[in-house]
Amino acid sequence: MKDETMGQEDATQDAEACAEALESLDRISLDEIAFDDSGVGVQDEPEAEAQSDDQDADDVEPAKDEAGHEDTESEAGNQLESDTGEETVLLGSLPAEDSLTRELPGLGSAPAVDETIAMGDIPLPSVPSAREAEVRHRKMSPKRRNLMVAGVVAVALVAGGAGYASWNGYQQEQAAAVAANAHTMMSVQIGVHAAGLDCSTGSKIPVQVSGQDSDGSSVSETLYVDEHGRGIKLLPGDYTLSVAASPIASDGTVYTVPTTKAQVTIKSDGQDLSSQAAFKLKVPSADTVTDDQIDAAAKYAEEGGASSAATAKVLQQAATARRDVAVNAVSAQKAQAARDADARHKATDLYQLDIPVEWYGKVETWQNGSTLCIYLAGDSDTPIVTLVAMREGESFTPDEGDTVLGAANLGNGYTVYASGPVYPYVVPQTINGRTQNPVSTYPMNTAIELVELTTGNRYTYSQIKNVLVGKDGKADAATKLETDYLAQILLPSIKAQD
């Protein structure tokens, strides 16, 4: 059984090898084939005799089978001739050189053809049995086997060479595509935000690029992008991006330059890098913009950010003018604030103070020694608060109808007391069960202004009258409004005189 299995495997391998070797037969010289054919008869016979001596009973059985087949063929031939009455030439009667079953050079005897086969009715050849294939293999000359192996190797080499050539060609195509891509400029987009910037009328944003492209070459250049972050074109590679200077808007706006840097890798055309490289340019107060900032913005505008050098010059002039106007406005505001502060600042021989900003321009003062009265502008008979300095240990009694609204200790042995009417209480028409028409005492406009001044514009006359005081006639809530305001604004500004 082991021999049969080995014979089957060898026969199968031989059949595959023969098929693959057919393509390489053109490489075998005619002389080699002729030599092989002539030597087969001489070499194979001794091998067959030697093999017959070593064969066991099983190895002889194929010869018996062949004899049986020959008898059967003869009987079938006689039967066919008697049935048809025609002379039929059988394969067995053909000369050996014309027989389809003659022994082929180097391959041993061909498989026996079925006894019913005649000329003109030839079926496809049957697959050799494992035993027959083994016999053929043993009868095959070493020369033939060597040629067959050489053919198989040659076919394998040719097939392998063709496969390698195909794969190598594909690899070369891919390498060529990568190389071409590596030398193609890629347009990419970054993220930028600059309020009010329109690069069609202003200058573009200069972006400093440094890094290394796919060829290993160092890159350091300035590129310009519009308000949408478009305008960068580079070879594939790794780069660092940063904003080099501010653009200039058409109205002269100069932006604060962000200090952030972005690391990006460019791989393909049309790549969106806005999530990796985003820059926000803020608008500073125009009066804080320096000449250096304007000059840097104008330089980059002239070098590529603007359509022309003339346009860059116009934008620089607009930025300078905008800055100068802002500086002048701020200077004017500061000057006015200084004058206002001087006008608001009051002083006596013992203390000094600042009139609340909310009161400035609406009140006036009179002074008598260490007493200072703040009254409604144009009406000295309508005091808002009166300040009196008293030595420590001395008692203070306000004027009739006034209430002590607070006190400030000077720290030099004196205390300043603030007193006055509680206007949020006395102005409403109905107070504590008494009927009083404030309009007959104060004009309505005056009544409204007094309430707003003494509460720091936190409440209106109508709110005080209808909600806070109401009809219960209690003045505590209204008084607290005024005392709280003075305690927060006026009294902290009272200091001892230097």
C-alpha positions in Angstrom: 0.0 0.0 0.0 2.8 2.4 0.8 4.4 1.7 -2.6 1.0 2.4 -4.3 0.6 5.7 -2.4 4.1 6.8 -3.3 3.4 5.8 -6.9 0.3 7.8 -7.1 2.0 10.9 -5.7 4.9 10.5 -8.1 2.5 10.0 -11.0 0.6 13.2 -10.1 3.8 15.2 -9.8 5.0 13.8 -13.1 1.8 14.8 -14.9 2.0 18.4 -13.5 5.7 18.6 -14.4 5.0 17.4 -17.9 2.3 20.1 -18.4 4.7 22.8 -17.1 7.6 21.5 -19.1 5.8 21.7 -22.5 6.3 25.4 -22.6 10.1 24.9 -22.2 10.5 22.2 -24.8 11.6 24.7 -27.4 14.7 25.2 -25.3 15.7 21.5 -25.6 17.9 20.9 -28.6 16.9 18.4 -31.3 20.1 16.5 -30.8 19.3 15.8 -27.2 15.8 14.5 -28.1 17.2 12.2 -30.8 19.8 10.9 -28.5 17.2 10.2 -25.9 14.9 8.4 -28.4 17.6 6.2 -29.7 18.8 5.2 -26.3 15.5 4.4 -24.8 15.2 0.9 -26.3 18.7 -0.2 -25.3 18.6 1.3 -21.9 15.0 0.5 -20.9 15.2 -3.3 -21.7 17.8 -4.1 -19.1 16.0 -1.9 -16.6 12.8 -3.8 -17.4 14.5 -7.2 -17.0 16.1 -6.1 -13.7 12.8 -4.7 -12.5 11.0 -8.0 -13.4 13.5 -10.0 -11.2 12.7 -7.7 -8.2 9.0 -7.4 -8.7 6.8 -9.3 -6.4 3.6 -11.0 -7.4 1.7 -7.8 -7.4 4.1 -6.2 -10.0 3.3 -9.0 -12.5 -0.4 -8.5 -12.5 -0.4 -5.6 -14.9 1.1 -8.0 -17.6 -1.8 -10.4 -17.1 -4.3 -7.6 -17.4 -2.7 -6.5 -20.6 -2.9 -10.1 -22.0 -6.6 -10.3 -20.9 -7.2 -7.1 -22.7 -5.6 -8.4 -25.9 -7.8 -11.5 -25.9 -10.8 -9.4 -25.4 -9.8 -7.1 -28.2 -9.4 -10.1 -30.5 -12.8 -11.4 -29.6 -14.4 -8.1 -30.0 -12.8 -7.7 -33.4 -14.1 -11.0 -34.7 -17.6 -10.2 -33.4 -17.6 -6.8 -35.1 -16.5 -8.3 -38.4 -19.2 -11.0 -38.4 -21.9 -8.5 -37.5 -21.2 -5.9 -40.2 -19.8 -8.1 -42.9 -17.3 -5.3 -43.6 -13.6 -5.6 -43.2 -12.6 -3.5 -40.3 -9.0 -2.7 -39.6 -8.4 -3.1 -35.9 -5.8 -1.4 -33.8 -4.2 -4.8 -33.0 -3.7 -5.6 -36.7 -1.8 -2.4 -37.4 1.9 -2.4 -37.7 3.8 -1.4 -34.6 4.9 1.9 -36.1 1.3 2.9 -37.0 -0.4 1.7 -33.8 -1.9 4.4 -31.6 -0.8 2.3 -28.6 2.8 1.9 -29.6 5.4 2.6 -27.0 6.4 6.3 -27.0 10.0 7.1 -26.5 11.0 7.4 -22.9 7.4 6.9 -21.6 6.9 3.1 -21.7 3.8 1.4 -23.0 0.7 3.7 -23.5 -2.5 2.7 -21.7 -4.5 -0.1 -23.5 -7.3 1.2 -25.6 -10.8 -0.2 -25.0 -11.4 -3.3 -27.3 -14.3 -1.7 -29.0 -12.2 1.3 -30.3 -11.7 1.4 -34.0 -10.4 4.0 -36.4 -12.8 6.8 -36.7 -14.3 6.2 -33.2 -11.4 7.3 -30.9 -12.4 8.5 -27.4 -10.2 10.7 -25.2 -7.2 8.9 -23.7 -7.9 7.6 -20.1 -5.9 8.8 -17.1 -3.1 6.3 -16.3 -3.6 4.3 -13.1 -1.2 4.8 -10.3 0.5 1.5 -11.0 1.0 2.2 -14.6 2.3 5.7 -13.8 4.8 4.1 -11.4 6.0 1.7 -14.1 6.4 4.6 -16.5 8.3 6.5 -13.9 10.7 3.6 -13.3 11.2 3.1 -17.0 12.0 6.8 -17.7 15.6 7.3 -18.4 17.7 9.5 -16.1 18.4 11.7 -19.1 14.7 12.2 -19.8 14.1 12.9 -16.1 16.9 15.4 -16.0 15.6 17.2 -19.1 12.1 17.2 -17.6 13.4 18.7 -14.3 15.4 21.2 -16.3 12.3 22.1 -18.2 10.2 22.6 -15.0 13.0 24.7 -13.5 13.2 26.8 -16.7 9.4 27.3 -16.7 9.5 28.2 -13.0 12.3 30.7 -13.7 10.4 32.2 -16.6 7.2 32.4 -14.7 9.0 33.8 -11.6 10.9 36.3 -13.8 7.6 37.4 -15.4 6.0 37.8 -12.0 8.9 39.7 -10.7 9.0 41.9 -13.7 5.3 42.6 -13.3 5.6 43.3 -9.6 8.7 45.4 -10.1 6.9 47.4 -12.8 4.0 48.1 -10.4 6.4 49.1 -7.7 8.2 51.5 -10.1 4.9 53.0 -11.1 3.9 53.5 -7.5 7.4 55.0 -6.7 7.0 57.3 -9.7 3.6 58.4 -8.6 4.9 59.1 -5.1 7.9 61.0 -6.5 5.7 63.0 -8.7 3.4 63.8 -5.8 6.3 64.8 -3.7 7.3 67.4 -6.3 3.8 68.8 -6.8 2.8 72.0 -5.0 -0.1 71.5 -2.7 -2.7 74.2 -1.9 -3.9 74.1 1.7 -6.2 76.2 3.9 -5.6 77.3 7.5 -8.0 78.9 10.0 -7.9 82.7 10.5 -10.3 85.2 12.1 -9.8 89.0 11.8 -13.0 91.0 12.4 -13.7 93.5 9.6 -10.9 92.4 7.4 -11.6 92.2 3.6 -8.3 91.4 1.8 -9.8 92.6 -1.5 -9.6 96.1 -0.2 -7.0 95.7 2.6 -3.8 93.7 2.8 -3.5 89.9 3.3 -2.2 88.2 6.4 1.6 87.4 6.2 2.3 83.8 7.4 5.8 82.7 8.2 6.5 79.2 7.1 9.5 77.1 8.2 10.3 73.4 8.1 11.3 70.6 5.7 9.7 69.4 2.5 9.5 65.7 1.3 12.9 66.1 -0.4 14.6 66.9 2.9 15.1 70.5 1.8 14.8 73.3 4.4 12.0 75.8 3.8 11.7 79.3 5.2 9.5 81.8 3.5 6.5 84.2 3.9 3.2 83.3 2.3 0.0 85.4 2.3 -3.5 84.2 3.1 -6.9 86.0 2.7 -9.5 86.4 5.4 -10.6 82.8 4.7 -7.1 81.3 5.3 -6.5 80.5 1.6 -3.2 81.3 -0.2 -0.6 78.8 1.1 1.0 76.5 -1.6 3.8 74.2 -0.5 5.4 70.8 -1.4 4.4 67.9 0.9 6.3 68.0 4.2 6.3 69.1 7.8 6.1 72.8 8.6 5.7 75.4 11.4 3.3 78.2 10.7 3.0 81.6 12.5 1.6 85.1 11.8 4.5 87.4 10.9 2.7 90.7 11.2 -0.7 92.4 11.1 -2.6 93.0 7.9 -4.2 96.4 7.4 -7.9 96.8 6.8 -9.2 99.4 4.4 -10.2 101.7 7.3 -6.7 101.5 8.8 -7.4 98.9 11.4 -4.2 97.2 12.6 -4.6 93.9 14.5 -2.8 92.3 17.5 -0.5 89.6 16.2 -1.1 86.2 17.9 2.1 84.6 19.3 0.9 81.0 18.7 2.6 78.6 16.3 1.1 75.6 14.5 2.8 72.3 13.5 1.3 70.8 10.3 2.0 68.0 7.9 1.0 68.6 4.3 0.1 65.4 2.4 -2.4 66.3 -0.3 -3.8 69.1 -2.5 -6.8 70.9 -1.1 -6.0 69.8 2.5 -8.0 71.7 5.2 -5.6 72.5 8.1 -8.0 74.9 9.9 -8.3 72.5 12.9 -4.6 72.3 13.3 -3.6 75.8 12.4 -6.1 78.5 13.6 -5.1 82.1 14.3 -7.3 84.8 15.8 -6.3 88.4 15.2 -7.9 90.7 17.8 -8.7 94.4 17.3 -6.9 96.5 20.0 -7.8 100.0 21.1 -6.7 102.2 18.2 -4.8 104.6 20.5 -2.5 101.8 21.7 -1.2 100.9 18.2 2.5 101.8 17.9 4.5 103.2 14.9 6.5 99.9 14.9 3.3 97.8 14.4 2.1 100.0 11.6 5.6 100.0 9.9 5.8 96.1 10.1 2.3 95.8 8.7 3.1 98.2 5.9 6.3 96.4 5.1 4.6 93.0 4.6 1.8 94.6 2.7 4.3 96.1 0.2 6.2 92.8 -0.2 3.2 90.8 -1.1 0.2 91.5 1.1 -1.2 94.3 -1.1 -1.8 94.5 -4.8 0.9 97.1 -5.2 3.4 99.2 -3.3 1.2 102.2 -3.8 -1.8 100.4 -2.3 0.4 99.4 0.7 1.4 103.1 1.2 -2.3 104.2 1.2 -3.1 101.5 3.8 -0.2 102.7 6.0 -1.5 106.3 5.9 -5.0 105.1 6.8 -3.6 103.1 9.8 -1.5 106.1 11.0 -4.5 108.5 10.7 -6.8 106.1 12.6 -4.3 105.8 15.4 -3.7 109.5 15.6 -7.4 110.3 15.8 -7.8 107.8 18.6 -4.8 109.1 20.5 -6.2 112.7 20.3 -9.6 111.6 21.4 -8.2 109.8 24.4 -6.0 112.8 25.3 -9.0 115.0 25.2 -10.9 112.7 27.4 -8.1 112.6 29.9 -7.8 116.4 29.9 -11.5 116.7 30.6 -11.4 114.1 33.3 -8.6 116.1 35.0 -10.6 119.3 34.8 -13.6 117.5 36.1 -11.7 115.9 38.9 -10.3 119.3 39.9 -13.8 120.8 39.8 -15.2 117.9 41.9 -12.4 118.1 44.4 -13.2 120.3 47.4 -11.2 121.2 50.5 -11.5 122.9 53.8 -8.9 123.7 56.4 -9.5 120.3 58.1 -10.6 117.9 55.4 -10.9 117.3 51.6 -13.3 115.3 49.4 -14.5 114.5 45.9 -18.0 115.2 44.7 -19.6 112.0 43.4 -19.4 111.6 39.6 -23.2 111.2 39.5 -23.6 114.7 41.1 -21.0 116.5 39.0 -22.5 119.3 37.0 -25.8 119.1 38.9 -24.7 120.5 42.2 -22.7 123.4 43.6 -21.1 124.1 47.0 -20.6 126.8 49.5 -18.0 126.7 52.3 -17.7 128.3 55.7 -14.6 127.3 57.7 -14.8 123.6 58.2 -18.4 123.5 57.1 -19.2 122.5 53.5 -22.7 122.5 51.9 -23.5 120.7 48.7 -26.7 122.0 47.2 -28.8 121.6 44.0 -27.2 123.7 41.2 -28.9 127.1 40.9 -30.8 126.7 44.2 -28.8 127.3 47.3 -31.9 126.9 49.4 -32.2 123.2 48.5 -29.2 121.5 50.2 -28.5 117.9 49.5 -26.0 117.2 52.2 -24.1 119.4 54.7 -20.7 118.4 56.1 -19.6 119.6 59.6 -16.3 118.8 61.4 -16.5 118.2 65.1 -13.8 117.5 67.8 -14.0 114.0 69.3 -16.2 114.1 72.4 -18.4 116.9 71.0 -21.9 116.1 70.1 -23.5 117.0 66.8 -27.1 118.1 66.3 -28.4 118.5 62.7 -30.6 121.4 61.6 -34.3 121.1 61.9 -35.8 118.7 59.4 -32.4 117.1 58.6 -31.2 113.6 59.4 -27.7 112.4 60.2 -26.8 110.5 57.0 -23.3 109.3 58.0 -19.9 110.2 59.6 -16.2 109.9 58.6 -13.4 109.9 61.2 -10.4 111.9 60.0 -8.0 110.2 62.5 -6.6 113.6 63.7 -9.1 114.1 66.5 -12.0 115.3 64.3 -15.0 113.6 62.8 -17.0 114.9 59.8 -20.8 114.4 60.0 -23.1 114.4 57.0 -26.7 115.5 57.4 -29.6 116.6 55.2 -33.2 116.0 54.2 -34.3 112.4 53.3 -35.7 113.4 49.9 -36.9 109.9 49.0 -39.2 110.3 52.0 -40.3 114.0 52.1 -41.0 114.3 48.3 -43.9 111.8 48.0 -47.3 113.4 48.3 -48.5 111.3 51.3 -46.0 110.9 54.2 -46.8 109.5 57.6 -50.4 110.4 57.6 -49.7 114.0 56.6 -50.9 115.4 53.3 -48.1 117.3 51.6 -48.1 118.3 48.0 -44.4 118.3 46.9 -45.3 120.1 43.8 -46.3 123.1 45.9 -42.9 122.9 47.7 -40.7 121.6 44.9 -41.4 121.7 41.2 -42.0 118.2 39.9 -38.8 118.2 37.9 -36.9 119.2 41.1 -38.6 116.5 43.1 -37.6 113.8 40.6 -34.0 115.0 40.4 -33.6 115.2 44.2 -34.8 111.6 44.5 -32.4 110.4 41.8 -29.4 112.3 43.2 -29.8 111.0 46.7 -30.2 107.4 45.6 -27.5 107.5 42.9 -30.0 107.1 40.1 -30.9 103.6 41.4 -34.6 104.4 41.9 -37.0 106.8 40.3 -39.5 109.1 42.0 -42.4 106.9 41.0 -40.8 103.8 42.5 -40.1 105.6 45.7 -43.6 107.0 45.9 -45.6 104.0 44.9 -43.6 101.0 46.0 -40.9 101.7 48.6 -42.8 104.3 50.8 -46.3 103.5 49.7 -49.2 104.4 52.1 -47.8 103.0 55.3 -46.1 106.3 56.1 -42.8 104.7 57.2 -39.6 106.5 56.3 -37.1 103.8 57.3 -36.8 102.2 53.9 -36.4 105.5 52.1 -33.8 106.7 54.6 -31.8 103.6 54.2 -31.6 104.2 50.4 -30.0 107.6 50.9 -27.7 106.6 53.8 -26.4 103.5 51.9 -25.6 105.5 48.9 -23.7 108.2 50.7 -21.9 105.6 52.8 -20.7 104.0 49.6 -19.8 107.0 47.5 -19.4 110.3 49.4 -18.1 109.4 52.8 -15.1 107.2 51.7 -13.7 110.2 49.8 -13.5 112.4 52.9 -9.9 112.5 54.1 -7.9 114.7 56.5 -6.2 117.7 54.9 -2.5 117.3 54.2 
